[in-house]
Amino acid sequence: MKAVGRSPSEPISVVPHGTESSAADVIGALLLAGCATWTLYTAAGRDTHPEGVLLGLLAVAAGYAGGRVAGAVVPVGAPAVVALAVGAFALLVPGGLSGDPAALPLHDMDADGALLALAVGAACCAAHAAHAAHAEHVVSAAHAASAVSVARGEGRGQGRRQGRGRGWNRLLLGGLALGITAEALATGSVAGLLACGAALVVAGSATFARRRVPVLVLLALCAGLAAGAPLLLARPSGPPGVLSSATPLADQREALWHDAVHEAAGAPLRGVGPGRFAELSPAAQESATPGGASSAVLQAAAEQGIPGVCLLAGSFGWMLWTLRRSPGPTAVVLTAAGALTALAAEAAVSPVLSYPGITAGAGLLVGMATARPLSQPQLQAQLDDAPS
């Protein structure tokens, strides 16, 4: 392994060997295939609807592949364009993010908030990538100046001009992230607004992080606690209606969680089958908002059993692991991980993962954060060949 050139204030970014990076991709592909295979197995011999789960898996794969390509070609521009597109849509078409069941494209205010949270993460990733690009340019200019002393003054002047430009880009991208967070207020989703705020906090803290593993472990623990909260609130010992009087959770959502726990307890291995929870749950039949159990973990447990929950947790763990192996700057990696953790926390109490647009956005963010820029090998070769 070797460290990419950096400024003294920039965290060290470690570039993994190709075999280790390829191993992460292979394991991700196997995990994705395992999720699809288990979905088809739990649907076999039953009147089920596995198409929704399969579409979500396909959206994740497509988003991840697109993110890897876009992040390799334009590491700063790709996440910036994604964030700007989402922010512009929320600003120009407010009815599309109103949470009205007739609104387009997501039909759900929590899903709209989740999409904005991913956009906040993308904007912050672009800002950190711009800062890292400026740091690498400073190191490259220093080597060039030491090698060619005649052009030293010109190189420094050009470096200062480009540095000022990248500084303005970082400020604009940070302002875009703040603006998208403000737009989350229009969705009416408390969970979405909290997710945007959490993504901002992690992005700001990532600037000072020097090691990835402790932060990633902490984020994984936060996601685990958020996923376990609905299970504790929906425990069978608690009669319906009592918990909702002590918490801001709706009675309907609590009833959905109770039904999911009941279905999971009746079929812990294979579940009731993909897409069948809405047909078997009395609370889901009375609900005016689609989305199943209103919790990704509880719905996976009810429809695909305990192995389905393990595959879901393994998929999130793989995303954090492949971010750990990313050749990108540490700040970018931790910012993307924070946005994904905010999405996971929101998915624990709302049906946001039922929308392929959200799963595609998550895959896109991971792909952009784990991509190896095409210009990086040339820059590293220039730094290695330059005289010290």
C-alpha positions as CSV (number, residue, x, y, z in Angstrom):
1,M,0.0,0.0,0.0
2,K,1.1,3.6,-0.5
3,A,-0.2,6.9,0.6
4,V,-1.5,9.5,-1.9
5,G,0.1,12.9,-1.8
6,R,-1.6,15.2,0.7
7,S,-1.3,18.4,2.5
8,P,-0.3,18.4,6.2
9,S,-3.9,19.1,7.2
10,E,-5.4,16.3,5.0
11,P,-6.0,12.8,6.5
12,I,-3.9,10.1,4.9
13,S,-5.7,8.3,2.1
14,V,-4.5,4.7,1.6
15,V,-4.8,3.1,-1.8
16,P,-5.4,-0.6,-1.4
17,H,-3.9,-3.2,-3.7
18,G,-5.9,-4.2,-6.7
19,T,-6.5,-7.7,-5.4
20,E,-8.0,-6.4,-2.1
21,S,-10.3,-4.0,-4.0
22,S,-11.3,-6.8,-6.4
23,A,-12.1,-9.1,-3.5
24,A,-14.5,-6.5,-2.1
25,D,-16.3,-6.3,-5.5
26,V,-16.5,-10.1,-5.8
27,I,-17.9,-10.4,-2.3
28,G,-20.4,-7.7,-3.0
29,A,-21.6,-9.5,-6.2
30,L,-21.9,-12.7,-4.3
31,L,-23.9,-11.0,-1.5
32,L,-26.2,-9.4,-4.1
33,A,-26.7,-12.8,-5.8
34,G,-27.4,-14.4,-2.4
35,C,-30.1,-11.8,-1.6
36,A,-31.7,-12.5,-5.0
37,T,-31.5,-16.3,-4.6
38,W,-33.0,-16.2,-1.1
39,T,-35.8,-14.0,-2.3
40,L,-36.7,-16.4,-5.0
41,Y,-36.4,-19.3,-2.5
42,T,-38.8,-17.8,-0.1
43,A,-41.2,-17.0,-2.9
44,A,-41.1,-20.6,-4.3
45,G,-44.4,-22.5,-4.0
46,R,-46.3,-19.5,-2.8
47,D,-48.5,-16.8,-4.2
48,T,-45.9,-14.0,-3.6
49,H,-44.6,-10.9,-5.3
50,P,-40.8,-10.9,-5.2
51,E,-40.6,-8.4,-8.1
52,G,-40.3,-5.5,-5.7
53,V,-37.3,-6.9,-3.8
54,L,-35.6,-7.9,-7.1
55,L,-36.2,-4.5,-8.5
56,G,-34.6,-2.9,-5.4
57,L,-31.6,-5.2,-5.8
58,L,-31.3,-4.4,-9.4
59,A,-31.4,-0.7,-8.6
60,V,-28.6,-1.0,-6.1
61,A,-26.4,-2.8,-8.6
62,A,-27.1,-0.3,-11.3
63,G,-26.6,2.7,-9.0
64,Y,-23.3,1.2,-7.8
65,A,-22.0,0.5,-11.3
66,G,-23.0,4.0,-12.5
67,G,-21.4,5.6,-9.4
68,R,-18.1,3.7,-10.0
69,V,-17.9,5.0,-13.6
70,A,-19.0,8.5,-12.8
71,G,-16.7,8.8,-9.8
72,A,-13.7,7.6,-11.8
73,V,-14.3,10.1,-14.6
74,V,-15.3,13.1,-12.6
75,P,-14.7,12.6,-8.9
76,V,-15.9,16.1,-7.9
77,G,-18.4,16.8,-10.6
78,A,-20.4,13.5,-10.4
79,P,-21.6,13.9,-6.8
80,A,-22.0,17.6,-7.3
81,V,-24.3,17.1,-10.3
82,V,-26.4,14.5,-8.4
83,A,-26.9,16.8,-5.4
84,L,-27.7,19.8,-7.6
85,A,-30.2,17.8,-9.6
86,V,-32.1,16.7,-6.5
87,G,-31.9,20.1,-4.9
88,A,-33.2,21.8,-8.1
89,F,-36.1,19.4,-8.4
90,A,-37.1,20.0,-4.8
91,L,-36.9,23.8,-5.4
92,L,-38.6,24.0,-8.8
93,V,-41.2,21.3,-8.4
94,P,-42.3,21.5,-4.7
95,G,-45.4,19.5,-5.4
96,G,-43.2,16.6,-6.4
97,L,-41.8,16.4,-2.9
98,S,-44.9,17.3,-0.9
99,G,-45.6,13.8,0.4
100,D,-49.0,13.7,-1.2
101,P,-49.9,10.2,-2.4
102,A,-50.5,11.6,-5.9
103,A,-47.1,13.4,-6.0
104,L,-44.3,12.3,-8.2
105,P,-41.9,10.5,-8.1
106,L,-41.8,8.9,-4.7
107,H,-45.3,9.3,-3.3
108,D,-44.1,9.4,0.3
109,M,-42.7,12.2,2.4
110,D,-40.2,10.0,4.2
111,A,-38.9,8.8,0.9
112,D,-38.5,12.3,-0.3
113,G,-36.6,13.2,2.9
114,A,-34.3,10.1,2.4
115,L,-33.6,11.2,-1.2
116,L,-32.6,14.7,0.1
117,A,-30.4,13.1,2.8
118,L,-28.5,11.2,0.1
119,A,-28.2,14.4,-1.9
120,V,-26.7,16.2,1.2
121,G,-24.2,13.4,1.5
122,A,-23.3,13.7,-2.2
123,A,-22.8,17.5,-2.0
124,C,-20.6,17.1,1.1
125,C,-18.6,14.3,-0.7
126,A,-18.1,16.6,-3.7
127,A,-16.9,19.4,-1.3
128,H,-14.4,17.1,0.4
129,A,-13.2,15.7,-3.0
130,A,-12.6,19.3,-4.2
131,H,-10.5,20.0,-1.1
132,A,-8.5,16.8,-1.6
133,A,-7.9,17.6,-5.3
134,H,-6.6,21.0,-4.2
135,A,-4.2,19.3,-1.7
136,E,-2.9,16.9,-4.3
137,H,-2.4,19.8,-6.7
138,V,-0.4,21.7,-4.1
139,V,1.9,18.7,-3.6
140,S,2.3,18.2,-7.4
141,A,3.1,21.9,-7.9
142,A,5.7,21.7,-5.1
143,H,7.4,18.8,-6.9
144,A,7.3,20.5,-10.2
145,A,8.7,23.7,-8.7
146,S,11.6,21.9,-7.2
147,A,12.3,20.1,-10.4
148,V,12.1,23.2,-12.6
149,S,13.4,26.1,-10.6
150,V,13.2,28.5,-13.5
151,A,9.4,28.2,-13.7
152,R,9.0,28.4,-9.9
153,G,7.3,31.8,-9.7
154,E,4.8,30.9,-12.5
155,G,3.9,27.6,-11.0
156,R,3.2,29.1,-7.6
157,G,1.0,31.9,-9.1
158,Q,-1.0,29.3,-11.1
159,G,-1.3,27.1,-8.0
160,R,-2.6,30.1,-6.0
161,R,-5.2,30.9,-8.7
162,Q,-6.4,27.3,-8.9
163,G,-6.4,27.0,-5.1
164,R,-8.7,30.0,-4.8
165,G,-11.0,28.5,-7.5
166,R,-11.2,25.2,-5.7
167,G,-11.8,27.0,-2.4
168,W,-14.9,28.8,-3.9
169,N,-16.1,25.5,-5.3
170,R,-15.9,23.9,-1.8
171,L,-17.9,26.8,-0.3
172,L,-20.5,26.6,-3.0
173,L,-20.9,22.9,-2.5
174,G,-21.2,23.3,1.3
175,G,-23.9,26.0,0.7
176,L,-25.7,23.5,-1.6
177,A,-25.7,20.9,1.2
178,L,-27.1,23.4,3.6
179,G,-29.8,24.5,1.1
180,I,-30.9,20.9,0.5
181,T,-31.2,20.4,4.2
182,A,-33.4,23.5,4.4
183,E,-35.5,22.1,1.6
184,A,-36.1,19.0,3.7
185,L,-38.4,21.1,5.8
186,A,-40.9,21.2,2.9
187,T,-41.3,17.5,2.8
188,G,-42.9,17.4,6.3
189,S,-40.8,14.4,7.2
190,V,-39.2,14.6,10.6
191,A,-37.2,11.5,9.9
192,G,-36.0,12.9,6.6
193,L,-35.0,16.2,8.3
194,L,-33.1,14.4,11.0
195,A,-31.4,12.3,8.4
196,C,-30.2,15.4,6.5
197,G,-29.0,16.9,9.7
198,A,-27.1,13.8,10.7
199,A,-25.4,13.6,7.3
200,L,-24.3,17.2,7.7
201,V,-22.9,16.5,11.2
202,V,-20.9,13.5,10.1
203,A,-19.6,15.4,7.0
204,G,-18.4,18.2,9.2
205,S,-16.8,15.8,11.7
206,A,-15.1,13.8,8.9
207,T,-12.8,16.7,8.2
208,F,-11.0,16.1,11.4
209,A,-11.0,12.3,11.3
210,R,-7.6,10.6,10.8
211,R,-8.7,6.9,11.0
212,R,-11.6,5.3,9.2
213,V,-12.2,2.1,11.2
214,P,-13.3,3.6,14.5
215,V,-15.7,6.0,12.8
216,L,-17.1,3.2,10.6
217,V,-17.6,1.0,13.6
218,L,-19.4,3.7,15.5
219,L,-21.7,4.3,12.5
220,A,-22.4,0.6,12.3
221,L,-23.4,0.6,16.0
222,C,-25.7,3.6,15.4
223,A,-27.4,1.8,12.5
224,G,-27.8,-1.4,14.6
225,L,-29.4,0.5,17.5
226,A,-31.8,2.3,15.1
227,A,-32.7,-1.0,13.5
228,G,-33.3,-2.6,16.9
229,A,-35.5,0.2,18.2
230,P,-38.7,-0.9,16.4
231,L,-38.2,-4.5,17.6
232,L,-38.1,-3.3,21.2
233,L,-41.1,-1.0,20.8
234,A,-43.1,-3.8,19.0
235,R,-42.3,-6.5,21.5
236,P,-45.3,-8.9,22.1
237,S,-45.4,-8.1,25.8
238,G,-46.4,-4.5,25.0
239,P,-50.2,-4.2,24.2
240,P,-51.0,-2.0,21.2
241,G,-51.6,1.6,21.9
242,V,-49.6,1.9,25.1
243,L,-46.3,2.6,23.6
244,S,-47.7,5.2,21.2
245,S,-49.0,7.3,24.1
246,A,-45.5,7.6,25.5
247,T,-43.7,8.2,22.2
248,P,-44.4,10.3,19.1
249,L,-44.9,7.2,17.0
250,A,-48.2,6.8,15.3
251,D,-50.6,4.1,16.3
252,Q,-50.7,2.8,12.8
253,R,-47.0,2.4,12.6
254,E,-46.9,0.6,15.9
255,A,-49.6,-1.7,14.8
256,L,-47.6,-2.5,11.6
257,W,-44.6,-3.4,13.8
258,H,-46.7,-5.7,16.0
259,D,-48.0,-7.5,13.0
260,A,-44.5,-7.9,11.5
261,V,-43.2,-9.4,14.8
262,H,-46.1,-11.7,14.9
263,E,-45.6,-12.9,11.3
264,A,-41.8,-13.3,11.8
265,A,-42.4,-15.4,15.0
266,G,-44.8,-17.7,13.0
267,A,-42.3,-18.4,10.2
268,P,-38.8,-17.6,11.4
269,L,-36.9,-19.4,8.6
270,R,-38.6,-18.6,5.3
271,G,-41.0,-15.9,6.4
272,V,-44.4,-15.5,4.9
273,G,-43.0,-14.7,1.4
274,P,-41.9,-11.5,-0.4
275,G,-44.8,-9.1,-0.8
276,R,-47.3,-11.0,1.4
277,F,-47.0,-9.0,4.5
278,A,-49.4,-6.3,3.2
279,E,-51.9,-9.1,2.5
280,L,-51.7,-10.8,5.9
281,S,-51.4,-7.8,8.2
282,P,-54.7,-6.2,9.3
283,A,-52.8,-3.0,10.0
284,A,-51.3,-2.9,6.5
285,Q,-54.7,-3.4,4.9
286,E,-56.1,-0.5,6.8
287,S,-53.1,1.7,6.1
288,A,-53.6,4.5,3.5
289,T,-49.8,4.7,2.8
290,P,-48.1,1.8,1.0
291,G,-44.8,0.4,2.3
292,G,-45.4,-2.8,4.2
293,A,-44.2,-3.0,7.7
294,S,-42.8,0.6,7.8
295,S,-39.4,-0.9,8.9
296,A,-36.9,-2.5,6.6
297,V,-35.6,-4.9,9.3
298,L,-39.1,-6.0,10.5
299,Q,-40.4,-6.4,6.9
300,A,-37.4,-8.6,6.0
301,A,-38.0,-10.7,9.1
302,A,-41.7,-11.1,8.3
303,E,-41.3,-11.9,4.6
304,Q,-37.9,-13.6,4.4
305,G,-37.2,-14.8,7.9
306,I,-34.0,-14.5,10.0
307,P,-31.8,-15.3,7.0
308,G,-33.3,-12.3,5.1
309,V,-32.4,-10.0,8.0
310,C,-28.9,-11.4,8.1
311,L,-28.5,-10.7,4.3
312,L,-29.9,-7.2,4.8
313,A,-27.4,-6.5,7.6
314,G,-24.6,-8.1,5.6
315,S,-25.4,-5.8,2.7
316,F,-25.0,-2.7,4.9
317,G,-21.9,-4.1,6.4
318,W,-20.4,-4.7,3.0
319,M,-21.1,-1.1,2.0
320,L,-19.2,0.1,5.1
321,W,-16.4,-2.4,4.4
322,T,-16.0,-1.4,0.8
323,L,-15.9,2.2,1.9
324,R,-13.1,1.2,4.3
325,R,-11.2,-0.1,1.3
326,S,-11.9,2.9,-0.9
327,P,-8.8,4.7,-2.4
328,G,-10.6,8.0,-2.0
329,P,-9.9,10.6,0.7
330,T,-10.9,9.7,4.3
331,A,-13.3,12.6,4.5
332,V,-15.2,11.5,1.4
333,V,-15.4,8.0,2.6
334,L,-16.8,8.9,6.1
335,T,-19.2,11.4,4.6
336,A,-20.7,8.8,2.4
337,A,-20.8,6.3,5.3
338,G,-22.6,8.9,7.4
339,A,-25.3,9.5,4.7
340,L,-25.8,5.8,4.4
341,T,-26.1,5.4,8.2
342,A,-28.7,8.2,8.2
343,L,-30.6,6.4,5.5
344,A,-30.4,3.1,7.5
345,A,-31.7,4.8,10.6
346,E,-34.6,6.3,8.6
347,A,-35.3,2.9,7.0
348,A,-35.7,1.4,10.4
349,V,-38.8,3.5,11.1
350,S,-40.2,4.1,7.6
351,P,-40.7,2.3,4.3
352,V,-38.0,4.2,2.3
353,L,-36.2,1.1,1.0
354,S,-39.4,0.1,-0.7
355,Y,-38.7,2.7,-3.4
356,P,-36.1,1.7,-6.1
357,G,-35.1,5.3,-6.5
358,I,-33.8,5.4,-2.9
359,T,-31.9,2.1,-3.2
360,A,-30.4,3.3,-6.5
361,G,-29.3,6.5,-4.9
362,A,-27.6,4.6,-2.1
363,G,-25.7,2.4,-4.6
364,L,-24.8,5.5,-6.6
365,L,-23.3,7.2,-3.5
366,V,-21.3,4.2,-2.5
367,G,-20.1,3.8,-6.1
368,M,-18.9,7.4,-6.3
369,A,-17.2,7.2,-2.9
370,T,-15.3,4.0,-3.8
371,A,-14.3,4.8,-7.3
372,R,-10.6,5.2,-8.2
373,P,-10.2,8.4,-10.2
374,L,-8.6,7.8,-13.6
375,S,-6.2,10.7,-13.1
376,Q,-4.9,9.2,-9.8
377,P,-2.3,6.7,-11.3
378,Q,-0.9,9.4,-13.6
379,L,-0.6,11.9,-10.6
380,Q,1.1,9.2,-8.5
381,A,3.5,8.4,-11.2
382,Q,4.4,12.1,-11.6
383,L,5.0,12.3,-7.8
384,D,7.1,9.2,-7.8
385,D,9.2,10.3,-10.8
386,A,9.8,13.8,-9.7
387,P,13.2,14.5,-8.0
388,S,13.1,15.1,-4.3
